[in-house]
Amino acid sequence: MAYCPLSGLPVFDQGYPVDGAQLYAFDAGTTTPRTLYLTSDLDPTKVHPRPVVTSDGVLPAMWAGAGNYDVVLFGPDGGQIRRINGLRGETVTAPASGTFDPNAQLQTGDVITRHGTGSRTGFVRENGLTIGSASSIATERANADCHALFVFLWVQDPSLQVAGGRSSAGAEADWGANKTIALPDGRLRIEIGVPDMGNADVTATRGAGGLIPSGGFVLGTTGGEAGHSLTATEVGGQAPVTTSGATQVVTTAGGTAHNTIPPVIARTRYIKL
């Protein structure tokens, strides 16, 4: 597997060796964190912490796995020393028929459902609680393995609340500050496609009749109601009725709310770390 060319190199800033420098790796051209491994067999139990930190001013041996990647090096004070884009990882090749392809499996942020209620390794539940680092006070999961999903949600969905507010320095700064981010809340929610998904926005044509919330649907928007009481406007108002020479006004709205939920089945929804 690809040996990171920075392995074993000293880190200098303005001619002086830097102890405690921090190295972050990302998939090339993205903000998706890249795992760096301690061994060439890419053993998932032997990974470098994020960030990788210099000891005595020297970076350790690192292996990067498949696909190109970028690295960003920061000093102990948080100032950027250098960024290197397009480091070459292992070439991703099509697997032989019938073989397992790890690159085709679930990615950070993918959502699955399961006919169960407990936790699931490698995932957290979409329950509106929070995730963060091991030093955070996250309520769904506080662990270093939440880092990739923390950054993913921070970037993809600005509606999700970050404890103490979002830093102008970005997702990595908030992660480093041990902040938490709220998970999407899928409890008693049926999914709906966002109105564009790379195509024209169909809100105007498919949201007739007030079906779209004010502000429209964007990623993470919630709406709808489980029960609804008809209003006079929805029914059509009141009308006089003449019976045996007497005129009465018939009320055509009000009463108990009726169920608007289609046939459903309840399961637990998980999002990939």
C-alpha positions as CSV (number, residue, x, y, z in Angstrom):
1,M,0.0,0.0,0.0
2,A,1.0,3.6,-0.5
3,Y,3.8,4.8,1.8
4,C,3.3,8.5,2.7
5,P,6.3,10.4,1.3
6,L,6.4,12.6,4.4
7,S,7.0,9.6,6.7
8,G,10.1,10.0,8.9
9,L,10.8,13.5,7.7
10,P,11.6,16.4,10.2
11,V,9.3,19.4,10.2
12,F,10.9,22.8,10.0
13,D,9.3,26.3,10.3
14,Q,11.5,29.2,9.4
15,G,14.6,26.9,9.8
16,Y,13.7,25.6,13.2
17,P,12.5,22.0,14.0
18,V,8.9,21.9,15.2
19,D,7.8,19.5,17.9
20,G,4.1,18.9,18.2
21,A,3.3,19.9,14.6
22,Q,-0.1,18.5,13.4
23,L,-0.7,16.7,10.1
24,Y,-4.2,16.3,8.7
25,A,-5.0,14.2,5.6
26,F,-8.0,14.4,3.3
27,D,-9.2,12.6,0.2
28,A,-7.9,14.6,-2.7
29,G,-9.8,17.8,-3.5
30,T,-12.3,17.3,-0.7
31,T,-12.8,17.9,3.1
32,T,-13.4,14.2,3.7
33,P,-10.8,13.1,6.3
34,R,-8.4,10.4,5.2
35,T,-7.3,7.7,7.6
36,L,-3.5,7.2,7.9
37,Y,-2.3,3.8,9.1
38,L,0.5,2.6,11.3
39,T,1.2,-0.5,9.2
40,S,1.4,-1.3,5.5
41,D,-1.4,-3.9,5.7
42,L,-3.9,-1.1,6.6
43,D,-5.0,-2.9,9.7
44,P,-8.2,-1.0,10.9
45,T,-7.1,-1.5,14.5
46,K,-3.8,0.2,13.8
47,V,-4.5,3.7,12.7
48,H,-2.8,7.0,13.5
49,P,-4.7,9.4,15.7
50,R,-6.1,12.5,14.0
51,P,-4.1,14.6,13.6
52,V,-0.8,12.9,13.3
53,V,1.6,14.7,15.7
54,T,5.4,15.0,15.3
55,S,7.6,13.6,18.0
56,D,11.0,15.3,18.5
57,G,10.1,17.3,15.3
58,V,9.8,14.1,13.1
59,L,6.7,12.6,11.5
60,P,6.2,8.9,12.0
61,A,5.8,6.2,9.3
62,M,2.4,6.5,7.6
63,W,0.5,4.5,5.0
64,A,-2.4,6.1,3.2
65,G,-4.3,3.4,1.4
66,A,-6.2,3.7,-1.9
67,G,-6.8,6.9,-3.9
68,N,-4.9,10.2,-4.0
69,Y,-5.0,12.5,-1.0
70,D,-4.0,16.0,0.3
71,V,-2.2,16.9,3.6
72,V,-2.2,20.0,5.6
73,L,0.5,20.7,8.2
74,F,-0.1,23.0,11.2
75,G,2.2,24.2,13.9
76,P,1.4,23.6,17.6
77,D,-0.1,27.1,17.7
78,G,-2.5,26.2,14.9
79,G,-0.8,28.2,12.2
80,Q,-0.6,26.5,8.8
81,I,3.0,25.6,7.8
82,R,2.3,23.9,4.5
83,R,-0.3,22.2,2.3
84,I,0.5,19.5,-0.2
85,N,-2.2,18.5,-2.7
86,G,-2.4,15.4,-4.8
87,L,-0.2,12.9,-3.0
88,R,-0.5,9.6,-4.8
89,G,-2.2,6.7,-3.0
90,E,-2.7,3.1,-4.3
91,T,-4.5,2.9,-7.6
92,V,-8.1,1.9,-7.2
93,T,-8.8,-1.0,-9.6
94,A,-12.0,-2.8,-10.4
95,P,-12.2,-6.0,-8.3
96,A,-12.5,-9.4,-9.9
97,S,-16.0,-10.8,-10.2
98,G,-17.2,-12.1,-6.9
99,T,-14.5,-10.4,-4.7
100,F,-15.2,-7.9,-1.9
101,D,-14.5,-4.3,-2.8
102,P,-14.1,-2.1,0.3
103,N,-14.4,1.1,-1.8
104,A,-17.9,0.2,-2.8
105,Q,-19.2,-0.1,0.7
106,L,-21.1,2.5,2.8
107,Q,-19.4,5.9,3.2
108,T,-19.6,8.5,6.0
109,G,-23.0,10.0,6.1
110,D,-24.8,7.1,4.4
111,V,-28.1,6.2,6.1
112,I,-29.5,2.7,6.7
113,T,-32.4,1.3,8.6
114,R,-32.5,-1.8,10.8
115,H,-35.2,-3.8,12.4
116,G,-33.9,-3.3,15.9
117,T,-33.6,-0.5,18.5
118,G,-30.1,-0.7,19.9
119,S,-26.7,0.8,18.9
120,R,-24.8,-0.5,15.8
121,T,-21.0,-0.6,15.4
122,G,-19.7,2.0,13.0
123,F,-23.0,4.0,13.1
124,V,-25.0,6.3,15.3
125,R,-28.7,6.7,15.4
126,E,-30.5,9.7,13.8
127,N,-32.2,10.6,17.0
128,G,-31.4,14.3,17.4
129,L,-28.8,13.8,20.1
130,T,-25.2,14.9,19.7
131,I,-21.8,13.5,18.7
132,G,-18.3,14.8,19.4
133,S,-14.8,13.9,20.5
134,A,-14.0,11.7,23.5
135,S,-13.5,14.9,25.5
136,S,-16.8,16.4,24.5
137,I,-20.1,16.0,26.3
138,A,-21.9,14.4,23.3
139,T,-25.1,12.6,24.2
140,E,-25.3,9.9,21.5
141,R,-21.5,9.2,21.1
142,A,-18.4,10.9,22.4
143,N,-15.5,9.2,20.7
144,A,-12.6,9.9,18.3
145,D,-14.4,7.7,15.6
146,C,-17.1,10.4,15.3
147,H,-14.6,12.8,13.6
148,A,-15.4,12.0,10.0
149,L,-19.2,12.3,10.6
150,F,-18.8,15.5,12.6
151,V,-17.0,17.2,9.8
152,F,-19.4,15.7,7.2
153,L,-22.5,17.0,9.0
154,W,-20.9,20.4,9.8
155,V,-20.2,21.0,6.1
156,Q,-23.3,19.4,4.5
157,D,-26.1,20.7,6.8
158,P,-25.8,24.2,8.3
159,S,-29.1,23.7,10.1
160,L,-27.6,21.3,12.6
161,Q,-26.7,23.0,15.9
162,V,-23.1,23.1,17.0
163,A,-22.6,23.7,20.7
164,G,-21.4,27.3,21.4
165,G,-22.0,28.2,17.7
166,R,-20.0,27.4,14.5
167,S,-16.5,28.7,14.4
168,S,-15.5,30.9,11.4
169,A,-12.3,28.7,11.3
170,G,-14.4,25.7,10.2
171,A,-15.3,22.2,11.2
172,E,-11.8,21.1,12.3
173,A,-11.6,24.0,14.7
174,D,-14.9,23.1,16.3
175,W,-13.9,19.4,16.5
176,G,-10.5,20.5,18.1
177,A,-12.4,22.6,20.6
178,N,-14.4,19.5,21.7
179,K,-17.7,21.0,20.6
180,T,-20.7,18.8,19.8
181,I,-23.0,18.7,16.7
182,A,-26.6,17.6,16.7
183,L,-27.5,14.6,14.6
184,P,-30.4,14.7,12.2
185,D,-33.6,13.8,14.0
186,G,-35.4,11.0,12.1
187,R,-37.8,10.1,14.9
188,L,-41.3,9.7,13.4
189,R,-40.2,11.2,10.1
190,I,-40.8,9.9,6.6
191,E,-38.1,10.8,4.1
192,I,-38.7,13.1,1.1
193,G,-36.3,14.0,-1.7
194,V,-34.9,17.5,-1.8
195,P,-36.5,19.5,-4.6
196,D,-33.5,19.7,-6.9
197,M,-30.9,16.9,-6.4
198,G,-28.8,18.4,-9.3
199,N,-31.8,19.1,-11.5
200,A,-34.3,22.0,-11.7
201,D,-36.1,22.9,-8.4
202,V,-39.6,21.5,-8.7
203,T,-41.0,23.3,-5.6
204,A,-43.3,25.5,-7.7
205,T,-44.9,22.6,-9.6
206,R,-45.0,19.9,-6.9
207,G,-45.6,22.0,-3.9
208,A,-49.0,23.4,-4.9
209,G,-51.6,23.7,-2.2
210,G,-49.2,24.9,0.6
211,L,-47.5,21.5,0.9
212,I,-44.0,23.1,1.1
213,P,-42.9,24.8,4.4
214,S,-42.1,28.5,4.4
215,G,-38.6,28.9,3.1
216,G,-38.8,25.7,1.0
217,F,-37.1,22.4,1.4
218,V,-33.4,22.2,1.7
219,L,-31.2,19.4,3.2
220,G,-32.5,18.6,6.7
221,T,-35.8,20.5,6.4
222,T,-38.7,19.0,8.4
223,G,-42.4,19.5,7.8
224,G,-45.8,17.9,7.7
225,E,-48.1,16.8,10.6
226,A,-49.3,13.5,11.9
227,G,-52.9,14.8,12.4
228,H,-54.9,17.7,11.0
229,S,-58.2,19.5,11.8
230,L,-59.8,20.9,8.6
231,T,-60.3,24.6,8.5
232,A,-63.3,26.4,6.9
233,T,-61.1,27.5,4.0
234,E,-60.1,23.9,3.3
235,V,-63.6,22.6,3.4
236,G,-65.2,25.5,1.5
237,G,-67.0,27.6,4.1
238,Q,-70.6,27.5,5.3
239,A,-73.8,27.2,3.3
240,P,-77.5,27.8,4.2
241,V,-79.8,24.8,4.0
242,T,-83.7,25.1,3.8
243,T,-85.6,22.3,5.4
244,S,-89.5,22.4,5.7
245,G,-89.5,26.1,5.2
246,A,-86.8,26.8,7.9
247,T,-83.3,28.0,6.9
248,Q,-80.3,26.6,8.9
249,V,-76.6,27.3,8.6
250,V,-74.6,24.1,8.4
251,T,-71.1,24.2,10.0
252,T,-68.6,22.7,7.6
253,A,-65.3,22.9,9.6
254,G,-63.9,22.0,13.0
255,G,-64.0,18.9,15.1
256,T,-61.3,16.5,16.1
257,A,-58.0,16.2,14.1
258,H,-57.9,13.2,11.8
259,N,-54.9,10.9,11.1
260,T,-52.8,11.9,8.0
261,I,-50.2,9.1,8.3
262,P,-50.0,6.6,5.5
263,P,-49.4,2.9,6.3
264,V,-45.9,2.8,7.8
265,I,-43.5,0.5,9.7
266,A,-41.3,1.8,12.5
267,R,-37.6,0.9,12.4
268,T,-34.3,2.5,13.7
269,R,-32.5,4.8,11.3
270,Y,-28.6,4.8,11.5
271,I,-26.0,7.2,9.9
272,K,-22.5,5.9,9.1
273,L,-19.6,7.3,11.1
